[in-house]
Amino acid sequence: MELDSFAKLISEKRKALGLSWAELSEKTGIEAATIEKYEAGKQKPTAADIKGLGNVLGIPPMILMHGPGTVHYSGFDENGHRTSKWEEF
């Protein structure tokens, strides 16, 4: 895991969503001081924290772990039709 990339991703997305460390902490259950360390690149995140941050910030955990890139999503829509989409992060 590239800590600088992870730190930049979560910091930029948190700010873009207008969330403070305290607000992100409340939504994820991660201590605000820990989030601050993550954003400073001073602490490696746990798997649970990557998942929680990804859910709240809308960033796929794979991107948080490996850095920006393209992610493929596939599934089914409400009518049962297969869906496929690529998204750049």
Backbone as ProteinMPNN parsed JSONL, in Angstrom:
{"seq_chain_A": "MELDSFAKLISEKRKALGLSWAELSEKTGIEAATIEKYEAGKQKPTAADIKGLGNVLGIPPMILMHGPGTVHYSGFDENGHRTSKWEEF", "coords_chain_A": {"N_chain_A": [[0.843, -1.181, 0.0], [0.555, 2.17, -0.858], [1.175, 4.725, 1.14], [1.164, 7.543, 0.801], [-0.466, 7.963, -1.437], [-2.892, 6.86, -0.523], [-3.37, 8.6, 1.656], [-3.687, 11.065, 0.323], [-5.937, 10.543, -1.304], [-8.046, 10.039, 0.602], [-8.049, 12.414, 2.047], [-8.586, 14.419, 0.109], [-11.118, 13.575, -0.827], [-12.655, 13.644, 1.529], [-12.611, 16.389, 2.095], [-13.841, 17.339, -0.241], [-16.392, 16.401, 0.158], [-17.113, 17.984, 2.198], [-16.64, 17.306, 4.85], [-15.59, 17.253, 8.247], [-12.816, 16.048, 10.261], [-13.95, 15.077, 12.604], [-16.63, 14.665, 11.839], [-16.319, 12.706, 9.847], [-15.235, 10.748, 11.418], [-17.412, 10.159, 13.086], [-19.175, 9.045, 11.224], [-17.775, 6.803, 10.327], [-16.823, 5.467, 12.551], [-14.21, 5.494, 13.212], [-11.533, 6.749, 15.091], [-11.062, 10.294, 15.271], [-8.458, 11.279, 15.55], [-7.009, 9.179, 14.498], [-7.828, 9.217, 11.828], [-6.723, 11.658, 11.129], [-3.987, 10.977, 11.304], [-3.898, 9.065, 9.26], [-4.41, 10.727, 7.025], [-2.141, 12.271, 7.093], [-0.287, 10.493, 6.341], [1.01, 8.978, 8.22], [0.268, 6.67, 9.449], [-0.541, 3.298, 8.856], [-3.528, 2.035, 7.512], [-6.07, -0.137, 8.925], [-7.66, -3.118, 7.654], [-10.399, -3.084, 8.182], [-10.794, -0.34, 8.59], [-10.166, 0.665, 6.063], [-12.283, -0.388, 4.596], [-14.478, 0.871, 5.902], [-13.915, 3.624, 5.471], [-13.931, 3.634, 2.682], [-16.634, 3.012, 2.164], [-18.017, 5.254, 3.26], [-16.786, 7.434, 1.987], [-17.12, 6.822, -0.645], [-15.252, 5.54, -2.232], [-13.821, 2.852, -3.855], [-12.542, 0.105, -1.973], [-10.338, -1.248, -3.139], [-9.117, 0.731, -4.665], [-8.359, 2.472, -2.631], [-6.431, 0.889, -1.428], [-4.543, 0.401, -3.467], [-4.162, 2.658, -4.995], [-5.012, 5.336, -7.369], [-6.941, 4.555, -10.293], [-8.648, 2.549, -12.718], [-11.834, 1.188, -12.221], [-13.916, -1.62, -12.474], [-17.334, -2.204, -12.5], [-19.894, -4.561, -12.151], [-23.116, -6.035, -12.483], [-26.599, -6.435, -11.843], [-29.505, -4.812, -13.068], [-32.659, -3.379, -11.923], [-34.463, -4.73, -13.526], [-33.351, -7.115, -14.02], [-31.426, -7.164, -15.963], [-28.112, -7.476, -17.101], [-25.524, -5.362, -15.976], [-22.787, -3.168, -16.674], [-19.99, -1.233, -15.94], [-17.372, 1.126, -16.157], [-15.248, 2.985, -14.071], [-13.298, 5.802, -13.449], [-10.857, 6.591, -11.05]], "CA_chain_A": [[0.0, 0.0, 0.0], [1.262, 3.443, -0.947], [0.528, 5.581, 2.138], [0.95, 8.894, 0.287], [-1.633, 7.911, -2.315], [-4.04, 6.656, 0.355], [-3.576, 9.839, 2.41], [-4.204, 12.089, -0.592], [-7.294, 10.168, -1.707], [-9.066, 10.238, 1.638], [-8.083, 13.831, 2.403], [-9.284, 15.159, -0.949], [-12.533, 13.198, -0.877], [-13.293, 14.163, 2.751], [-12.79, 17.834, 1.902], [-14.828, 17.532, -1.313], [-17.713, 16.13, 0.744], [-17.345, 18.984, 3.242], [-16.634, 16.652, 6.155], [-14.458, 17.448, 9.149], [-12.33, 14.778, 10.802], [-14.936, 14.632, 13.595], [-17.8, 14.143, 11.128], [-15.934, 11.445, 9.219], [-15.086, 9.821, 12.537], [-18.757, 9.754, 13.504], [-19.771, 8.206, 10.179], [-17.017, 5.563, 10.127], [-16.462, 4.817, 13.815], [-12.746, 5.571, 13.338], [-11.141, 7.92, 15.879], [-10.652, 11.444, 14.474], [-6.989, 11.348, 15.591], [-6.514, 8.151, 13.574], [-8.066, 9.748, 10.481], [-5.706, 12.693, 10.939], [-2.73, 10.269, 11.029], [-4.016, 8.489, 7.92], [-4.283, 11.795, 6.041], [-0.767, 12.758, 7.139], [0.568, 9.407, 5.872], [1.818, 8.541, 9.364], [-0.215, 5.397, 9.975], [-1.125, 2.382, 7.877], [-4.888, 1.709, 7.933], [-6.491, -1.525, 9.049], [-8.602, -3.537, 6.607], [-11.731, -2.599, 8.57], [-10.843, 1.105, 8.358], [-10.221, 0.863, 4.607], [-13.662, -0.673, 4.192], [-15.338, 1.931, 6.426], [-13.64, 4.864, 4.748], [-14.41, 3.446, 1.315], [-18.099, 3.101, 2.157], [-18.47, 6.618, 3.539], [-16.246, 8.376, 1.006], [-17.488, 6.415, -2.007], [-14.047, 5.113, -2.955], [-13.665, 1.405, -3.714], [-11.394, -0.289, -1.159], [-9.2, -1.605, -3.986], [-8.456, 1.991, -5.024], [-7.691, 2.955, -1.417], [-5.257, 0.057, -1.156], [-3.56, 0.356, -4.549], [-4.028, 3.947, -5.655], [-5.95, 5.664, -8.443], [-6.975, 3.712, -11.474], [-9.972, 2.284, -13.274], [-12.531, 0.106, -11.538], [-15.047, -2.162, -13.213], [-18.486, -2.637, -11.709], [-20.887, -5.302, -12.915], [-24.22, -6.507, -11.664], [-27.889, -6.529, -12.509], [-30.41, -3.715, -12.743], [-33.939, -3.782, -11.318], [-35.186, -5.59, -14.463], [-32.609, -8.353, -14.199], [-30.462, -7.044, -17.055], [-26.718, -7.339, -16.66], [-24.965, -4.023, -16.141], [-21.341, -3.124, -16.638], [-19.569, 0.159, -16.003], [-15.989, 1.414, -15.751], [-15.16, 4.296, -13.438], [-11.927, 6.264, -13.195], [-10.643, 7.244, -9.759]], "C_chain_A": [[0.886, 1.242, 0.0], [0.553, 4.437, -0.021], [0.262, 6.987, 1.621], [-0.29, 8.962, -0.593], [-2.913, 7.762, -1.503], [-4.38, 7.953, 1.091], [-4.215, 10.912, 1.529], [-5.653, 11.789, -0.992], [-8.319, 10.478, -0.623], [-9.173, 11.703, 2.045], [-8.881, 14.635, 1.382], [-10.768, 14.848, -0.967], [-13.279, 13.723, 0.353], [-13.596, 15.645, 2.584], [-13.841, 18.129, 0.838], [-16.251, 17.304, -0.803], [-18.048, 17.111, 1.863], [-17.374, 18.404, 4.647], [-15.392, 17.03, 6.962], [-13.962, 16.075, 9.583], [-13.353, 14.214, 11.784], [-16.166, 14.029, 12.914], [-17.502, 12.81, 10.455], [-15.767, 10.365, 10.284], [-16.444, 9.275, 12.967], [-19.386, 8.783, 12.498], [-19.081, 6.849, 10.025], [-16.75, 4.781, 11.407], [-14.955, 4.772, 14.039], [-12.424, 6.849, 14.119], [-10.667, 9.054, 14.959], [-9.125, 11.568, 14.435], [-6.37, 10.327, 14.64], [-6.688, 8.613, 12.137], [-7.026, 10.813, 10.155], [-4.348, 12.057, 10.602], [-2.753, 9.632, 9.646], [-3.773, 9.556, 6.859], [-2.874, 12.373, 6.001], [0.214, 11.699, 6.627], [1.447, 8.836, 6.96], [1.399, 7.194, 9.927], [-0.856, 4.581, 8.864], [-2.518, 1.966, 8.368], [-5.126, 0.209, 8.067], [-7.448, -1.845, 7.903], [-10.003, -3.02, 6.908], [-11.863, -1.098, 8.317], [-10.88, 1.43, 6.87], [-11.651, 0.654, 4.118], [-14.604, 0.444, 4.646], [-15.155, 3.247, 5.697], [-14.143, 4.775, 3.314], [-15.912, 3.593, 1.209], [-18.582, 4.536, 2.323], [-18.014, 7.596, 2.462], [-16.585, 8.014, -0.439], [-16.289, 6.061, -2.867], [-13.905, 3.611, -2.772], [-12.425, 1.054, -2.888], [-10.153, -0.648, -1.983], [-8.414, -0.353, -4.396], [-7.733, 2.556, -3.808], [-6.407, 2.179, -1.146], [-4.162, 0.202, -2.196], [-3.394, 1.657, -5.319], [-4.996, 4.126, -6.802], [-5.823, 4.732, -9.639], [-8.41, 3.57, -11.951], [-10.565, 1.069, -12.592], [-13.712, -0.327, -12.393], [-16.121, -2.633, -12.235], [-19.401, -3.436, -12.621], [-21.948, -5.813, -11.957], [-25.474, -6.607, -12.504], [-28.746, -5.34, -12.109], [-31.727, -4.271, -12.203], [-34.77, -4.692, -12.224], [-34.458, -6.905, -14.734], [-31.613, -8.334, -15.341], [-29.061, -6.827, -16.485], [-26.232, -5.926, -16.936], [-23.434, -4.104, -16.034], [-20.915, -1.668, -16.78], [-18.126, 0.251, -15.521], [-15.982, 2.82, -15.167], [-13.703, 4.606, -13.107], [-11.86, 6.946, -11.843], [-9.266, 7.848, -9.736]], "O_chain_A": [[1.843, 1.34, 0.767], [-0.527, 4.933, -0.342], [-0.763, 7.578, 1.962], [-1.071, 9.909, -0.503], [-3.901, 8.451, -1.758], [-5.543, 8.356, 1.142], [-5.163, 11.582, 1.939], [-6.493, 12.689, -1.012], [-9.343, 11.105, -0.894], [-10.263, 12.183, 2.353], [-9.745, 15.434, 1.745], [-11.591, 15.752, -1.105], [-14.409, 14.196, 0.234], [-14.697, 16.103, 2.892], [-14.638, 19.054, 0.988], [-17.197, 17.936, -1.273], [-19.147, 17.071, 2.416], [-18.045, 18.935, 5.532], [-14.289, 17.116, 6.423], [-14.603, 15.061, 9.309], [-13.599, 13.008, 11.797], [-16.684, 13.004, 13.358], [-18.323, 11.894, 10.483], [-16.121, 9.207, 10.066], [-16.6, 8.074, 13.185], [-20.046, 7.819, 12.884], [-19.713, 5.865, 9.642], [-16.484, 3.58, 11.363], [-14.478, 4.093, 14.949], [-12.983, 7.908, 13.835], [-9.958, 8.809, 13.983], [-8.561, 11.924, 13.4], [-5.323, 10.584, 14.046], [-5.794, 8.424, 11.313], [-6.509, 10.864, 9.038], [-3.64, 12.541, 9.719], [-1.748, 9.652, 8.936], [-3.027, 9.331, 5.907], [-2.459, 12.912, 4.975], [1.407, 11.972, 6.493], [2.505, 8.273, 6.679], [2.086, 6.633, 10.78], [-1.61, 5.102, 8.043], [-2.667, 1.583, 9.529], [-4.472, -0.602, 7.411], [-7.98, -0.94, 7.26], [-10.713, -2.572, 6.008], [-12.915, -0.631, 7.881], [-11.556, 2.373, 6.461], [-12.16, 1.437, 3.317], [-15.433, 0.911, 3.866], [-16.131, 3.909, 5.345], [-14.717, 5.731, 2.792], [-16.416, 4.223, 0.279], [-19.469, 4.979, 1.593], [-18.768, 8.486, 2.069], [-16.361, 8.811, -1.35], [-16.305, 6.256, -4.082], [-13.871, 3.135, -1.637], [-11.366, 1.65, -3.087], [-9.031, -0.375, -1.556], [-7.185, -0.384, -4.464], [-6.618, 3.063, -3.93], [-5.415, 2.747, -0.688], [-2.979, 0.136, -1.862], [-2.553, 1.736, -6.214], [-5.715, 3.198, -7.173], [-4.753, 4.205, -9.943], [-9.273, 4.383, -11.619], [-9.895, 0.053, -12.405], [-14.418, 0.505, -12.964], [-15.846, -3.359, -11.28], [-19.656, -3.025, -13.753], [-21.695, -5.997, -10.766], [-25.42, -6.832, -13.713], [-28.723, -4.908, -10.956], [-31.885, -5.482, -12.047], [-35.688, -5.359, -11.746], [-34.886, -7.705, -15.566], [-31.016, -9.361, -15.663], [-28.868, -6.092, -15.517], [-26.496, -5.363, -17.998], [-22.882, -4.995, -15.388], [-21.422, -0.951, -17.643], [-17.716, -0.454, -14.6], [-16.625, 3.729, -15.693], [-12.981, 3.774, -12.558], [-12.704, 7.782, -11.521], [-8.872, 8.451, -8.738]]}, "name": "protein", "num_of_chains": 1, "seq": "MELDSFAKLISEKRKALGLSWAELSEKTGIEAATIEKYEAGKQKPTAADIKGLGNVLGIPPMILMHGPGTVHYSGFDENGHRTSKWEEF"}
